[in-house]
Amino acid sequence: MPGVIRKWLGLGLAQAALVAGVIAQGSDVDRPDQSGGRRVEATAVTRLIDEQIDGAGASATSLADDSEFFRRVYLDLAGVIPPAEKVAAFLADKDPAKRSKVIDELLADPRYGRHQADRWESLLMIRDSTNRRLKGEPLYDWLVDRFNKNQPWDRLVSDLLTAEGTQEENGASTFFIALRTPDKLTDQTTRLFLGVQLQCAQCHDHPFDRWKRSDYWSMAAFFSKVRAGGRKVGLAKNGVESVNESGQGKKAPPVDSELSLAPKFLGGDRPTLAENKPYRPALAKWLTSPENLFFARAIVNRTWHQFFGRGLVDPVDNITSTSSPSHPELYEGLTKQLVAGGFDLKGLIRGICNSRAYQRPSNPPGAGEAADLKYDRMAIRPMTPEQLYDSLAGVLGTMKEDREPAKKGGKKASATANRPRFVAFFDIPDGAEPTEYTVGIPQILQLMNSPQLNRESTIVGDLTRTNAPPSAVIDRLYLATLSRMPTPAERQKLLDFLEHGGRPRRDAFEDILWVLLNSSEFTLNH
């Protein structure tokens, strides 16, 4: 029984639990790199980070051990914990350059693009009652392709902001079909790509920044000609939504009288635009320009936030005129490196992951309760819903019984349909800090009582069929779930349970797996 082994082992229940279904990871072919002629010098980025962080007073904490680093970098780059055999091989590898090598391998792995797409699809598609039926897969697939090709960030954003056509023709058009109105498009564009919470100036001048109401509606005017066919998302007359900005025809009804203002770049000039030409190309060219430091600073800050759990400026999407970065010279230096390197995100990320700041332990000896801004240690972050689902899938394997009820026509949906439901159920509230635990009791109870958790698992079945010694099975379960070997005390406690717990061999190992998957150590990125 799970309760018996939990009490025996002494591991607490995770503040998250298990998935209602699991999937096997697919594979993609390698795609060519599209970063162009200029690249970010990753070694220069690493050197800059280490000089600035150490120079700002970080203690000489030793690096995280191999198992902690390996699990962390897998979660951060591939979005999933590593398989047991990969962990064992990495721990046994004596190559001093093995950390840099695994970073390179994961950046070239197709799962890198899928993990980045998971993050950005949820940021770009704000779900509400008007678009709940809209497919997100076309945008997701478009993002996967662009991230895996390492398309420069300025080109990716430019292509997104000027997207036209149906979702099937151009997955980026989903952004406009989902948001539809100039105000929603303005809010997301400025927040995600400029780091500015401009929506505060929609109805009145911004109370805490320099932006006026006229600034808001002058930016919104760039989207005034965009059409996304159909009165409601997913309910177009011909069944197909299509985005266009031909520049012809009647203007869209204004959301606000201020929308009659001519387009004007935020904090910049009012461009001369032909009335019969699209407006968005001019916006995209200005927004992604190397001279527009709002753009470069926003993605540098968001990338730092992704890997460290907090931005150099916090909140991550509210870079105001009075913002004080925790490390000003580092922030400026990383921004310059990214611009000079042609907005090569993989180069920036490679430099971050090779730094001492990134590779520090999450709980070094003598650490206090809370992390500070010195980066003496890595912040502990709960897994995202996508990371948790895919990690559980990797441990438990695909279960053929895990299918939806038969639909009309006798067809059954694949277990992969459970992933979107799981992610939606565990969705992290907008604006929540990545270091905060936001899952509540309903989610815990739902997943703790999941039938998938309590049925026989593939991994335990495979291990017990080999008649391997109990200690070897325990080691394998630890490598598969926590990416480390058990401590001598943990191993002995479990061996005692196997000998005296009164459970059949396979059932006892299933109990051990249940507890490991429900431990906080499993559900945290640390």
KAHU-V939044 format. One record per backbone hydrogen bond with DSSP energy under -0.5 kcal/mol. NH is the residue of the N-H (numbers start at 1). CO is the residue of the C=O. E is the energy in kcal/mol with one decimal. If there is no record, write none. Layout:
# KAHU-V939044
nh-><NH,NH>
co-><CO,CO>
e-><E,E>
This chain:
# KAHU-V939044
nh-><5,6,7,8,9,10,11,14,34,42,45,46,47,48,49,50,51,52,53,54,55,56,57,58,61,64,69,70,71,72,73,74,75,76,77,78,79,79,80,86,87,88,89,90,91,92,93,98,101,102,103,104,105,106,107,108,109,112,113,114,115,116,117,118,119,120,121,122,123,124,125,126,127,131,132,134,140,141,142,143,144,145,146,147,148,149,150,151,152,153,156,157,158,159,160,161,162,163,165,167,170,173,174,175,176,177,178,179,180,181,185,186,187,188,189,190,191,192,193,194,195,196,198,200,201,202,206,216,217,218,219,220,221,222,223,224,226,227,229,233,235,239,243,244,252,259,260,261,264,265,268,271,273,277,282,283,284,285,286,287,288,289,292,293,295,296,297,298,299,300,301,302,303,304,305,306,307,308,309,318,319,320,323,325,326,328,331,332,333,334,335,336,337,338,339,340,341,342,343,345,348,349,350,351,352,353,354,355,359,360,361,367,375,378,381,382,383,388,389,390,391,392,393,394,395,396,397,400,402,403,404,407,410,411,417,418,419,420,421,422,423,424,425,426,427,432,436,438,444,445,446,447,448,449,450,453,454,455,458,461,462,463,464,465,466,466,467,468,472,473,474,475,476,477,478,479,480,481,482,483,484,491,492,493,494,495,496,497,498,499,500,501,508,509,510,511,512,513,514,515,516,517,518,519,519,522,523,524,525,526>
co-><1,2,3,4,5,6,6,518,149,40,41,42,43,44,45,46,47,48,49,50,51,52,54,53,59,359,65,66,67,68,69,70,71,72,73,74,74,75,74,83,83,84,85,86,87,88,89,95,97,98,99,100,101,102,103,104,106,109,109,110,111,112,113,114,115,116,117,118,119,120,121,124,125,128,128,131,136,137,138,139,140,141,142,143,144,145,147,146,34,343,152,153,154,155,156,157,158,160,243,241,166,170,171,172,173,173,174,175,176,179,181,182,183,184,185,186,187,188,189,190,190,190,196,197,198,199,211,212,213,214,215,216,217,219,220,221,223,244,242,130,232,236,165,227,224,256,257,258,218,269,265,269,271,274,279,279,280,281,282,283,284,286,289,291,292,292,293,294,295,296,297,298,299,300,301,302,303,304,305,315,195,318,320,323,312,325,327,328,329,330,331,332,333,334,335,336,337,339,338,343,344,345,346,347,348,349,350,352,355,357,62,364,372,361,525,434,523,384,385,386,387,388,389,390,391,392,393,398,399,401,413,411,407,408,414,415,416,416,417,418,419,420,421,422,424,429,433,436,440,441,442,443,444,445,447,450,450,451,396,457,458,459,460,461,462,463,464,463,469,469,470,471,472,473,474,475,476,477,478,478,478,487,488,489,490,491,492,493,494,495,496,497,504,505,506,507,508,509,510,511,512,513,514,515,516,519,519,520,381,524>
e-><-1.8,-2.4,-2.0,-2.1,-2.9,-2.3,-0.7,-3.6,-4.6,-1.1,-1.9,-2.7,-2.4,-2.4,-2.6,-2.5,-2.5,-2.5,-3.0,-2.1,-1.9,-1.1,-1.4,-1.5,-2.2,-3.5,-2.5,-2.7,-2.0,-2.0,-2.8,-1.7,-2.2,-2.5,-2.0,-2.4,-1.0,-0.5,-1.0,-0.5,-2.0,-2.6,-2.0,-2.3,-2.6,-1.6,-1.1,-1.7,-2.1,-2.1,-1.9,-2.1,-2.4,-2.4,-2.0,-1.2,-0.7,-2.0,-0.6,-1.5,-2.4,-2.4,-2.4,-2.2,-1.6,-2.5,-2.7,-1.2,-1.3,-2.5,-2.6,-1.0,-0.8,-1.2,-0.6,-1.7,-2.3,-3.2,-1.9,-2.5,-2.7,-2.2,-2.0,-2.9,-2.5,-1.6,-0.9,-2.5,-0.8,-2.4,-2.5,-2.4,-2.0,-2.7,-2.0,-2.6,-1.3,-1.3,-3.2,-0.6,-2.7,-2.1,-1.6,-1.5,-0.7,-2.1,-2.7,-1.4,-2.4,-2.6,-2.3,-2.2,-2.4,-2.1,-2.3,-2.4,-1.8,-2.6,-2.0,-1.1,-0.5,-2.4,-1.7,-1.1,-2.7,-1.6,-2.5,-1.6,-2.0,-1.7,-1.6,-2.4,-1.2,-1.5,-1.9,-1.4,-1.2,-2.6,-2.1,-0.7,-2.5,-1.5,-2.1,-1.9,-1.0,-2.2,-1.6,-2.3,-1.4,-2.5,-2.6,-0.7,-0.7,-1.7,-0.8,-1.5,-3.0,-2.2,-2.1,-3.1,-2.2,-1.1,-1.6,-1.4,-1.0,-1.1,-2.5,-2.0,-1.6,-2.1,-2.5,-2.2,-2.3,-2.4,-2.3,-1.9,-1.6,-2.1,-1.8,-1.5,-3.6,-1.1,-1.4,-0.6,-2.6,-0.6,-2.5,-2.5,-2.5,-2.8,-1.9,-2.3,-2.2,-2.3,-2.2,-2.7,-1.7,-1.6,-2.7,-1.1,-1.6,-2.9,-2.8,-2.0,-2.0,-2.7,-1.4,-1.4,-1.4,-0.7,-0.8,-1.9,-0.8,-1.8,-2.9,-0.7,-2.7,-2.6,-2.5,-2.5,-2.1,-2.3,-2.4,-2.0,-1.8,-3.0,-2.3,-0.6,-2.0,-1.8,-1.0,-3.2,-2.0,-0.5,-1.9,-2.1,-1.2,-0.6,-0.9,-2.8,-2.9,-2.5,-2.3,-2.1,-0.9,-2.2,-1.8,-0.6,-1.9,-2.9,-2.3,-2.2,-2.6,-1.6,-1.2,-0.7,-1.0,-0.8,-1.0,-1.8,-2.7,-2.1,-2.8,-1.7,-0.7,-0.6,-1.2,-0.9,-0.8,-1.9,-2.5,-2.2,-2.1,-2.3,-2.1,-2.4,-2.2,-1.5,-2.2,-1.0,-0.9,-2.7,-2.3,-2.1,-2.1,-2.4,-2.3,-1.8,-2.5,-1.8,-2.7,-2.6,-2.7,-1.9,-2.3,-2.1,-2.0,-2.4,-2.4,-2.2,-2.3,-2.5,-1.3,-0.5,-1.0,-0.7,-1.4,-0.8,-4.2,-0.7>
